[in-house]
């Protein structure tokens, strides 16, 4: 029915948007790799750490800076 079609369409749009954002992050990580900046925190400059990069290869913040970022974001909401 119509409600199901609209729900599927909304889900498809959301999925495409997430994929588009992920592709952009991957492209940015490849640029950082070429520049020699890959694996270093954009905020404090320390090594992000191999375990974090294995879990999230597009990570741009070390775990400490990411945690602080999430706390700040949570407090804004």
PDB file of N, CA, C and O in Angstrom:
ATOM      1  N   UNK A   1       0.817  -1.182   0.000  1.00  0.00           N
ATOM      2  CA  UNK A   1       0.000   0.000   0.000  1.00  0.00           C
ATOM      3  C   UNK A   1       0.873   1.262   0.000  1.00  0.00           C
ATOM      4  O   UNK A   1       2.100   1.170   0.004  1.00  0.00           O
ATOM      5  N   UNK A   2       0.253   2.402  -0.004  1.00  0.00           N
ATOM      6  CA  UNK A   2       0.962   3.681  -0.145  1.00  0.00           C
ATOM      7  C   UNK A   2       1.913   3.969   1.018  1.00  0.00           C
ATOM      8  O   UNK A   2       3.027   4.447   0.803  1.00  0.00           O
ATOM      9  N   UNK A   3       1.482   3.684   2.242  1.00  0.00           N
ATOM     10  CA  UNK A   3       2.325   3.939   3.415  1.00  0.00           C
ATOM     11  C   UNK A   3       3.599   3.106   3.354  1.00  0.00           C
ATOM     12  O   UNK A   3       4.678   3.591   3.694  1.00  0.00           O
ATOM     13  N   UNK A   4       3.477   1.869   2.927  1.00  0.00           N
ATOM     14  CA  UNK A   4       4.638   0.991   2.805  1.00  0.00           C
ATOM     15  C   UNK A   4       5.599   1.523   1.750  1.00  0.00           C
ATOM     16  O   UNK A   4       6.811   1.537   1.964  1.00  0.00           O
ATOM     17  N   UNK A   5       5.070   1.957   0.621  1.00  0.00           N
ATOM     18  CA  UNK A   5       5.907   2.518  -0.440  1.00  0.00           C
ATOM     19  C   UNK A   5       6.653   3.759   0.047  1.00  0.00           C
ATOM     20  O   UNK A   5       7.840   3.920  -0.236  1.00  0.00           O
ATOM     21  N   UNK A   6       5.970   4.628   0.770  1.00  0.00           N
ATOM     22  CA  UNK A   6       6.613   5.844   1.279  1.00  0.00           C
ATOM     23  C   UNK A   6       7.686   5.510   2.293  1.00  0.00           C
ATOM     24  O   UNK A   6       8.740   6.145   2.311  1.00  0.00           O
ATOM     25  N   UNK A   7       7.438   4.531   3.130  1.00  0.00           N
ATOM     26  CA  UNK A   7       8.431   4.106   4.120  1.00  0.00           C
ATOM     27  C   UNK A   7       9.665   3.533   3.428  1.00  0.00           C
ATOM     28  O   UNK A   7      10.793   3.845   3.809  1.00  0.00           O
ATOM     29  N   UNK A   8       9.456   2.703   2.421  1.00  0.00           N
ATOM     30  CA  UNK A   8      10.576   2.131   1.666  1.00  0.00           C
ATOM     31  C   UNK A   8      11.362   3.218   0.946  1.00  0.00           C
ATOM     32  O   UNK A   8      12.591   3.171   0.893  1.00  0.00           O
ATOM     33  N   UNK A   9      10.657   4.187   0.397  1.00  0.00           N
ATOM     34  CA  UNK A   9      11.312   5.298  -0.299  1.00  0.00           C
ATOM     35  C   UNK A   9      12.156   6.114   0.680  1.00  0.00           C
ATOM     36  O   UNK A   9      13.288   6.482   0.365  1.00  0.00           O
ATOM     37  N   UNK A  10      11.617   6.396   1.851  1.00  0.00           N
ATOM     38  CA  UNK A  10      12.346   7.144   2.876  1.00  0.00           C
ATOM     39  C   UNK A  10      13.590   6.373   3.318  1.00  0.00           C
ATOM     40  O   UNK A  10      14.662   6.955   3.480  1.00  0.00           O
ATOM     41  N   UNK A  11      13.443   5.082   3.509  1.00  0.00           N
ATOM     42  CA  UNK A  11      14.578   4.241   3.902  1.00  0.00           C
ATOM     43  C   UNK A  11      15.654   4.247   2.820  1.00  0.00           C
ATOM     44  O   UNK A  11      16.843   4.335   3.128  1.00  0.00           O
ATOM     45  N   UNK A  12      15.249   4.156   1.569  1.00  0.00           N
ATOM     46  CA  UNK A  12      16.196   4.186   0.448  1.00  0.00           C
ATOM     47  C   UNK A  12      16.942   5.515   0.402  1.00  0.00           C
ATOM     48  O   UNK A  12      18.153   5.532   0.181  1.00  0.00           O
ATOM     49  N   UNK A  13      16.243   6.621   0.607  1.00  0.00           N
ATOM     50  CA  UNK A  13      16.892   7.933   0.615  1.00  0.00           C
ATOM     51  C   UNK A  13      17.903   8.034   1.751  1.00  0.00           C
ATOM     52  O   UNK A  13      19.010   8.538   1.561  1.00  0.00           O
ATOM     53  N   UNK A  14      17.522   7.556   2.924  1.00  0.00           N
ATOM     54  CA  UNK A  14      18.424   7.581   4.070  1.00  0.00           C
ATOM     55  C   UNK A  14      19.672   6.741   3.813  1.00  0.00           C
ATOM     56  O   UNK A  14      20.786   7.149   4.141  1.00  0.00           O
ATOM     57  N   UNK A  15      19.473   5.572   3.225  1.00  0.00           N
ATOM     58  CA  UNK A  15      20.592   4.684   2.910  1.00  0.00           C
ATOM     59  C   UNK A  15      21.535   5.336   1.904  1.00  0.00           C
ATOM     60  O   UNK A  15      22.752   5.283   2.075  1.00  0.00           O
ATOM     61  N   UNK A  16      20.997   5.938   0.876  1.00  0.00           N
ATOM     62  CA  UNK A  16      21.825   6.609  -0.131  1.00  0.00           C
ATOM     63  C   UNK A  16      22.591   7.777   0.468  1.00  0.00           C
ATOM     64  O   UNK A  16      23.751   8.002   0.122  1.00  0.00           O
ATOM     65  N   UNK A  17      21.955   8.521   1.362  1.00  0.00           N
ATOM     66  CA  UNK A  17      22.612   9.647   2.007  1.00  0.00           C
ATOM     67  C   UNK A  17      23.784   9.167   2.864  1.00  0.00           C
ATOM     68  O   UNK A  17      24.859   9.767   2.842  1.00  0.00           O
ATOM     69  N   UNK A  18      23.578   8.085   3.618  1.00  0.00           N
ATOM     70  CA  UNK A  18      24.666   7.534   4.440  1.00  0.00           C
ATOM     71  C   UNK A  18      25.805   7.026   3.569  1.00  0.00           C
ATOM     72  O   UNK A  18      26.974   7.226   3.896  1.00  0.00           O
ATOM     73  N   UNK A  19      25.471   6.371   2.461  1.00  0.00           N
ATOM     74  CA  UNK A  19      26.503   5.877   1.551  1.00  0.00           C
ATOM     75  C   UNK A  19      27.291   7.025   0.939  1.00  0.00           C
ATOM     76  O   UNK A  19      28.513   6.945   0.809  1.00  0.00           O
ATOM     77  N   UNK A  20      26.588   8.103   0.561  1.00  0.00           N
ATOM     78  CA  UNK A  20      27.248   9.276  -0.012  1.00  0.00           C
ATOM     79  C   UNK A  20      28.216   9.899   0.995  1.00  0.00           C
ATOM     80  O   UNK A  20      29.329  10.286   0.637  1.00  0.00           O
ATOM     81  N   UNK A  21      27.791   9.991   2.239  1.00  0.00           N
ATOM     82  CA  UNK A  21      28.658  10.546   3.286  1.00  0.00           C
ATOM     83  C   UNK A  21      29.865   9.651   3.530  1.00  0.00           C
ATOM     84  O   UNK A  21      30.975  10.144   3.731  1.00  0.00           O
ATOM     85  N   UNK A  22      29.651   8.329   3.514  1.00  0.00           N
ATOM     86  CA  UNK A  22      30.753   7.397   3.724  1.00  0.00           C
ATOM     87  C   UNK A  22      31.761   7.486   2.588  1.00  0.00           C
ATOM     88  O   UNK A  22      32.967   7.468   2.831  1.00  0.00           O
ATOM     89  N   UNK A  23      31.290   7.580   1.369  1.00  0.00           N
ATOM     90  CA  UNK A  23      32.191   7.709   0.221  1.00  0.00           C
ATOM     91  C   UNK A  23      33.034   8.973   0.350  1.00  0.00           C
ATOM     92  O   UNK A  23      34.230   8.954   0.058  1.00  0.00           O
ATOM     93  N   UNK A  24      32.425  10.062   0.781  1.00  0.00           N
ATOM     94  CA  UNK A  24      33.162  11.311   0.971  1.00  0.00           C
ATOM     95  C   UNK A  24      34.243  11.137   2.039  1.00  0.00           C
ATOM     96  O   UNK A  24      35.366  11.609   1.860  1.00  0.00           O
ATOM     97  N   UNK A  25      33.917  10.463   3.148  1.00  0.00           N
ATOM     98  CA  UNK A  25      34.893  10.229   4.208  1.00  0.00           C
ATOM     99  C   UNK A  25      36.045   9.351   3.706  1.00  0.00           C
ATOM    100  O   UNK A  25      37.204   9.583   4.048  1.00  0.00           O
ATOM    101  N   UNK A  26      35.720   8.356   2.901  1.00  0.00           N
ATOM    102  CA  UNK A  26      36.766   7.478   2.349  1.00  0.00           C
ATOM    103  C   UNK A  26      37.684   8.270   1.434  1.00  0.00           C
ATOM    104  O   UNK A  26      38.905   8.121   1.495  1.00  0.00           O
ATOM    105  N   UNK A  27      37.104   9.112   0.584  1.00  0.00           N
ATOM    106  CA  UNK A  27      37.909   9.940  -0.305  1.00  0.00           C
ATOM    107  C   UNK A  27      38.817  10.875   0.493  1.00  0.00           C
ATOM    108  O   UNK A  27      39.979  11.062   0.134  1.00  0.00           O
ATOM    109  N   UNK A  28      38.299  11.458   1.568  1.00  0.00           N
ATOM    110  CA  UNK A  28      39.106  12.340   2.414  1.00  0.00           C
ATOM    111  C   UNK A  28      40.234  11.562   3.094  1.00  0.00           C
ATOM    112  O   UNK A  28      41.344  12.073   3.237  1.00  0.00           O
ATOM    113  N   UNK A  29      39.948  10.325   3.514  1.00  0.00           N
ATOM    114  CA  UNK A  29      40.984   9.488   4.133  1.00  0.00           C
ATOM    115  C   UNK A  29      42.076   9.145   3.130  1.00  0.00           C
ATOM    116  O   UNK A  29      43.255   9.111   3.482  1.00  0.00           O
ATOM    117  N   UNK A  30      41.694   8.891   1.889  1.00  0.00           N
ATOM    118  CA  UNK A  30      42.696   8.601   0.856  1.00  0.00           C
ATOM    119  C   UNK A  30      43.579   9.819   0.574  1.00  0.00           C
ATOM    120  O   UNK A  30      44.779   9.678   0.341  1.00  0.00           O
ATOM    121  N   UNK A  31      42.986  11.004   0.597  1.00  0.00           N
ATOM    122  CA  UNK A  31      43.766  12.236   0.418  1.00  0.00           C
ATOM    123  C   UNK A  31      44.739  12.400   1.582  1.00  0.00           C
ATOM    124  O   UNK A  31      45.908  12.728   1.376  1.00  0.00           O
ATOM    125  N   UNK A  32      44.256  12.169   2.813  1.00  0.00           N
ATOM    126  CA  UNK A  32      45.134  12.246   3.985  1.00  0.00           C
ATOM    127  C   UNK A  32      46.270  11.241   3.878  1.00  0.00           C
ATOM    128  O   UNK A  32      47.405  11.544   4.244  1.00  0.00           O
ATOM    129  N   UNK A  33      45.974  10.057   3.384  1.00  0.00           N
ATOM    130  CA  UNK A  33      46.989   9.022   3.215  1.00  0.00           C
ATOM    131  C   UNK A  33      48.065   9.485   2.237  1.00  0.00           C
ATOM    132  O   UNK A  33      49.256   9.303   2.487  1.00  0.00           O
ATOM    133  N   UNK A  34      47.646  10.081   1.131  1.00  0.00           N
ATOM    134  CA  UNK A  34      48.598  10.587   0.143  1.00  0.00           C
ATOM    135  C   UNK A  34      49.469  11.705   0.712  1.00  0.00           C
ATOM    136  O   UNK A  34      50.653  11.805   0.388  1.00  0.00           O
ATOM    137  N   UNK A  35      48.874  12.548   1.566  1.00  0.00           N
ATOM    138  CA  UNK A  35      49.611  13.666   2.168  1.00  0.00           C
ATOM    139  C   UNK A  35      50.477  13.230   3.344  1.00  0.00           C
ATOM    140  O   UNK A  35      51.333  13.989   3.799  1.00  0.00           O
ATOM    141  N   UNK A  36      50.264  12.020   3.835  1.00  0.00           N
ATOM    142  CA  UNK A  36      50.996  11.542   4.998  1.00  0.00           C
ATOM    143  C   UNK A  36      50.352  11.950   6.312  1.00  0.00           C
ATOM    144  O   UNK A  36      50.976  11.856   7.369  1.00  0.00           O
ATOM    145  N   UNK A  37      49.105  12.403   6.250  1.00  0.00           N
ATOM    146  CA  UNK A  37      48.398  12.848   7.450  1.00  0.00           C
ATOM    147  C   UNK A  37      47.454  11.793   8.005  1.00  0.00           C
ATOM    148  O   UNK A  37      46.863  11.993   9.066  1.00  0.00           O
ATOM    149  N   UNK A  38      47.304  10.682   7.312  1.00  0.00           N
ATOM    150  CA  UNK A  38      46.354   9.658   7.734  1.00  0.00           C
ATOM    151  C   UNK A  38      46.789   9.035   9.061  1.00  0.00           C
ATOM    152  O   UNK A  38      47.961   8.714   9.258  1.00  0.00           O
ATOM    153  N   UNK A  39      45.825   8.871   9.960  1.00  0.00           N
ATOM    154  CA  UNK A  39      46.104   8.198  11.227  1.00  0.00           C
ATOM    155  C   UNK A  39      46.442   9.151  12.357  1.00  0.00           C
ATOM    156  O   UNK A  39      46.753   8.714  13.465  1.00  0.00           O
ATOM    157  N   UNK A  40      46.385  10.444  12.091  1.00  0.00           N
ATOM    158  CA  UNK A  40      46.669  11.430  13.115  1.00  0.00           C
ATOM    159  C   UNK A  40      45.417  12.249  13.399  1.00  0.00           C
ATOM    160  O   UNK A  40      44.683  12.611  12.479  1.00  0.00           O
ATOM    161  N   UNK A  41      45.177  12.538  14.673  1.00  0.00           N
ATOM    162  CA  UNK A  41      43.985  13.261  15.106  1.00  0.00           C
ATOM    163  C   UNK A  41      43.994  14.680  14.546  1.00  0.00           C
ATOM    164  O   UNK A  41      44.992  15.394  14.646  1.00  0.00           O
ATOM    165  N   UNK A  42      42.866  15.078  13.954  1.00  0.00           N
ATOM    166  CA  UNK A  42      42.734  16.425  13.409  1.00  0.00           C
ATOM    167  C   UNK A  42      42.692  17.480  14.501  1.00  0.00           C
ATOM    168  O   UNK A  42      42.985  18.648  14.246  1.00  0.00           O
ATOM    169  N   UNK A  43      42.333  17.084  15.712  1.00  0.00           N
ATOM    170  CA  UNK A  43      42.186  18.038  16.804  1.00  0.00           C
ATOM    171  C   UNK A  43      43.488  18.244  17.578  1.00  0.00           C
ATOM    172  O   UNK A  43      43.941  19.375  17.752  1.00  0.00           O
ATOM    173  N   UNK A  44      44.081  17.149  18.039  1.00  0.00           N
ATOM    174  CA  UNK A  44      45.273  17.286  18.892  1.00  0.00           C
ATOM    175  C   UNK A  44      46.569  16.835  18.232  1.00  0.00           C
ATOM    176  O   UNK A  44      47.653  17.126  18.736  1.00  0.00           O
ATOM    177  N   UNK A  45      46.469  16.124  17.104  1.00  0.00           N
ATOM    178  CA  UNK A  45      47.653  15.724  16.356  1.00  0.00           C
ATOM    179  C   UNK A  45      48.292  14.414  16.767  1.00  0.00           C
ATOM    180  O   UNK A  45      49.270  13.994  16.148  1.00  0.00           O
ATOM    181  N   UNK A  46      47.771  13.751  17.795  1.00  0.00           N
ATOM    182  CA  UNK A  46      48.380  12.489  18.213  1.00  0.00           C
ATOM    183  C   UNK A  46      47.964  11.353  17.282  1.00  0.00           C
ATOM    184  O   UNK A  46      47.002  11.464  16.522  1.00  0.00           O
ATOM    185  N   UNK A  47      48.714  10.265  17.363  1.00  0.00           N
ATOM    186  CA  UNK A  47      48.414   9.055  16.604  1.00  0.00           C
ATOM    187  C   UNK A  47      47.054   8.514  17.042  1.00  0.00           C
ATOM    188  O   UNK A  47      46.823   8.322  18.236  1.00  0.00           O
ATOM    189  N   UNK A  48      46.163   8.270  16.102  1.00  0.00           N
ATOM    190  CA  UNK A  48      44.821   7.779  16.423  1.00  0.00           C
ATOM    191  C   UNK A  48      44.868   6.379  17.015  1.00  0.00           C
ATOM    192  O   UNK A  48      44.074   6.057  17.900  1.00  0.00           O
ATOM    193  N   UNK A  49      45.762   5.562  16.554  1.00  0.00           N
ATOM    194  CA  UNK A  49      45.875   4.202  17.079  1.00  0.00           C
ATOM    195  C   UNK A  49      45.320   3.184  16.096  1.00  0.00           C
ATOM    196  O   UNK A  49      44.256   3.371  15.507  1.00  0.00           O
ATOM    197  N   UNK A  50      46.058   2.122  15.941  1.00  0.00           N
ATOM    198  CA  UNK A  50      45.723   1.116  14.937  1.00  0.00           C
ATOM    199  C   UNK A  50      44.396   0.426  15.233  1.00  0.00           C
ATOM    200  O   UNK A  50      43.641   0.133  14.306  1.00  0.00           O
ATOM    201  N   UNK A  51      44.095   0.159  16.502  1.00  0.00           N
ATOM    202  CA  UNK A  51      42.844  -0.541  16.827  1.00  0.00           C
ATOM    203  C   UNK A  51      41.634   0.307  16.451  1.00  0.00           C
ATOM    204  O   UNK A  51      40.637  -0.217  15.954  1.00  0.00           O
ATOM    205  N   UNK A  52      41.718   1.618  16.687  1.00  0.00           N
ATOM    206  CA  UNK A  52      40.605   2.501  16.311  1.00  0.00           C
ATOM    207  C   UNK A  52      40.487   2.578  14.797  1.00  0.00           C
ATOM    208  O   UNK A  52      39.378   2.565  14.261  1.00  0.00           O
ATOM    209  N   UNK A  53      41.611   2.658  14.103  1.00  0.00           N
ATOM    210  CA  UNK A  53      41.579   2.736  12.641  1.00  0.00           C
ATOM    211  C   UNK A  53      41.088   1.431  12.023  1.00  0.00           C
ATOM    212  O   UNK A  53      40.440   1.442  10.977  1.00  0.00           O
ATOM    213  N   UNK A  54      41.395   0.313  12.665  1.00  0.00           N
ATOM    214  CA  UNK A  54      40.872  -0.963  12.174  1.00  0.00           C
ATOM    215  C   UNK A  54      39.348  -0.999  12.321  1.00  0.00           C
ATOM    216  O   UNK A  54      38.644  -1.516  11.453  1.00  0.00           O
ATOM    217  N   UNK A  55      38.850  -0.448  13.425  1.00  0.00           N
ATOM    218  CA  UNK A  55      37.408  -0.440  13.663  1.00  0.00           C
ATOM    219  C   UNK A  55      36.708   0.599  12.794  1.00  0.00           C
ATOM    220  O   UNK A  55      35.599   0.365  12.314  1.00  0.00           O
ATOM    221  N   UNK A  56      37.355   1.747  12.592  1.00  0.00           N
ATOM    222  CA  UNK A  56      36.771   2.834  11.808  1.00  0.00           C
ATOM    223  C   UNK A  56      37.885   3.475  10.983  1.00  0.00           C
ATOM    224  O   UNK A  56      38.501   4.447  11.421  1.00  0.00           O
ATOM    225  N   UNK A  57      38.145   2.936   9.792  1.00  0.00           N
ATOM    226  CA  UNK A  57      39.245   3.433   8.959  1.00  0.00           C
ATOM    227  C   UNK A  57      39.137   4.906   8.558  1.00  0.00           C
ATOM    228  O   UNK A  57      40.133   5.511   8.162  1.00  0.00           O
ATOM    229  N   UNK A  58      37.945   5.486   8.655  1.00  0.00           N
ATOM    230  CA  UNK A  58      37.771   6.886   8.285  1.00  0.00           C
ATOM    231  C   UNK A  58      37.850   7.823   9.495  1.00  0.00           C
ATOM    232  O   UNK A  58      37.546   9.010   9.377  1.00  0.00           O
ATOM    233  N   UNK A  59      38.254   7.301  10.648  1.00  0.00           N
ATOM    234  CA  UNK A  59      38.327   8.116  11.865  1.00  0.00           C
ATOM    235  C   UNK A  59      39.295   9.283  11.660  1.00  0.00           C
ATOM    236  O   UNK A  59      40.382   9.118  11.106  1.00  0.00           O
ATOM    237  N   UNK A  60      38.876  10.463  12.120  1.00  0.00           N
ATOM    238  CA  UNK A  60      39.730  11.650  12.015  1.00  0.00           C
ATOM    239  C   UNK A  60      40.105  12.193  13.389  1.00  0.00           C
ATOM    240  O   UNK A  60      40.905  13.122  13.500  1.00  0.00           O
ATOM    241  N   UNK A  61      39.520  11.605  14.440  1.00  0.00           N
ATOM    242  CA  UNK A  61      39.807  12.034  15.804  1.00  0.00           C
ATOM    243  C   UNK A  61      40.270  10.844  16.637  1.00  0.00           C
ATOM    244  O   UNK A  61      39.784   9.728  16.456  1.00  0.00           O
ATOM    245  N   UNK A  62      41.215  11.085  17.554  1.00  0.00           N
ATOM    246  CA  UNK A  62      41.614  10.037  18.486  1.00  0.00           C
ATOM    247  C   UNK A  62      40.439   9.774  19.417  1.00  0.00           C
ATOM    248  O   UNK A  62      39.485  10.551  19.441  1.00  0.00           O
ATOM    249  N   UNK A  63      40.495   8.710  20.168  1.00  0.00           N
ATOM    250  CA  UNK A  63      39.367   8.325  21.005  1.00  0.00           C
ATOM    251  C   UNK A  63      39.066   9.384  22.057  1.00  0.00           C
ATOM    252  O   UNK A  63      37.901   9.630  22.368  1.00  0.00           O
ATOM    253  N   UNK A  64      40.106  10.019  22.612  1.00  0.00           N
ATOM    254  CA  UNK A  64      39.873  11.045  23.631  1.00  0.00           C
ATOM    255  C   UNK A  64      39.159  12.259  23.046  1.00  0.00           C
ATOM    256  O   UNK A  64      38.199  12.753  23.636  1.00  0.00           O
ATOM    257  N   UNK A  65      39.614  12.740  21.902  1.00  0.00           N
ATOM    258  CA  UNK A  65      38.981  13.904  21.269  1.00  0.00           C
ATOM    259  C   UNK A  65      37.572  13.567  20.796  1.00  0.00           C
ATOM    260  O   UNK A  65      36.680  14.411  20.872  1.00  0.00           O
ATOM    261  N   UNK A  66      37.359  12.348  20.309  1.00  0.00           N
ATOM    262  CA  UNK A  66      36.030  11.938  19.870  1.00  0.00           C
ATOM    263  C   UNK A  66      35.071  11.879  21.059  1.00  0.00           C
ATOM    264  O   UNK A  66      33.915  12.290  20.953  1.00  0.00           O
ATOM    265  N   UNK A  67      35.556  11.368  22.184  1.00  0.00           N
ATOM    266  CA  UNK A  67      34.729  11.301  23.384  1.00  0.00           C
ATOM    267  C   UNK A  67      34.333  12.708  23.833  1.00  0.00           C
ATOM    268  O   UNK A  67      33.170  12.954  24.153  1.00  0.00           O
ATOM    269  N   UNK A  68      35.295  13.626  23.858  1.00  0.00           N
ATOM    270  CA  UNK A  68      35.000  15.013  24.226  1.00  0.00           C
ATOM    271  C   UNK A  68      34.016  15.641  23.252  1.00  0.00           C
ATOM    272  O   UNK A  68      33.110  16.369  23.658  1.00  0.00           O
ATOM    273  N   UNK A  69      34.195  15.361  21.973  1.00  0.00           N
ATOM    274  CA  UNK A  69      33.295  15.879  20.939  1.00  0.00           C
ATOM    275  C   UNK A  69      31.863  15.386  21.162  1.00  0.00           C
ATOM    276  O   UNK A  69      30.909  16.151  21.027  1.00  0.00           O
ATOM    277  N   UNK A  70      31.725  14.111  21.502  1.00  0.00           N
ATOM    278  CA  UNK A  70      30.399  13.541  21.747  1.00  0.00           C
ATOM    279  C   UNK A  70      29.768  14.136  23.005  1.00  0.00           C
ATOM    280  O   UNK A  70      28.558  14.360  23.040  1.00  0.00           O
ATOM    281  N   UNK A  71      30.568  14.392  24.031  1.00  0.00           N
ATOM    282  CA  UNK A  71      30.045  15.006  25.254  1.00  0.00           C
ATOM    283  C   UNK A  71      29.545  16.413  24.955  1.00  0.00           C
ATOM    284  O   UNK A  71      28.464  16.801  25.398  1.00  0.00           O
ATOM    285  N   UNK A  72      30.337  17.177  24.202  1.00  0.00           N
ATOM    286  CA  UNK A  72      29.919  18.534  23.827  1.00  0.00           C
ATOM    287  C   UNK A  72      28.626  18.500  23.009  1.00  0.00           C
ATOM    288  O   UNK A  72      27.723  19.308  23.226  1.00  0.00           O
ATOM    289  N   UNK A  73      28.550  17.572  22.083  1.00  0.00           N
ATOM    290  CA  UNK A  73      27.363  17.451  21.238  1.00  0.00           C
ATOM    291  C   UNK A  73      26.136  17.082  22.065  1.00  0.00           C
ATOM    292  O   UNK A  73      25.042  17.596  21.835  1.00  0.00           O
ATOM    293  N   UNK A  74      26.330  16.187  23.027  1.00  0.00           N
ATOM    294  CA  UNK A  74      25.233  15.764  23.889  1.00  0.00           C
ATOM    295  C   UNK A  74      24.740  16.927  24.744  1.00  0.00           C
ATOM    296  O   UNK A  74      23.537  17.057  24.973  1.00  0.00           O
ATOM    297  N   UNK A  75      25.643  17.763  25.214  1.00  0.00           N
ATOM    298  CA  UNK A  75      25.271  18.905  26.049  1.00  0.00           C
ATOM    299  C   UNK A  75      24.557  19.992  25.267  1.00  0.00           C
ATOM    300  O   UNK A  75      23.778  20.754  25.839  1.00  0.00           O
ATOM    301  N   UNK A  76      24.811  20.074  23.965  1.00  0.00           N
ATOM    302  CA  UNK A  76      24.128  21.053  23.109  1.00  0.00           C
ATOM    303  C   UNK A  76      22.680  20.665  22.852  1.00  0.00           C
ATOM    304  O   UNK A  76      21.817  21.522  22.665  1.00  0.00           O
ATOM    305  N   UNK A  77      22.429  19.372  22.845  1.00  0.00           N
ATOM    306  CA  UNK A  77      21.073  18.873  22.520  1.00  0.00           C
ATOM    307  C   UNK A  77      20.112  18.999  23.667  1.00  0.00           C
ATOM    308  O   UNK A  77      18.946  18.623  23.540  1.00  0.00           O
TER     309      UNK A  77
END
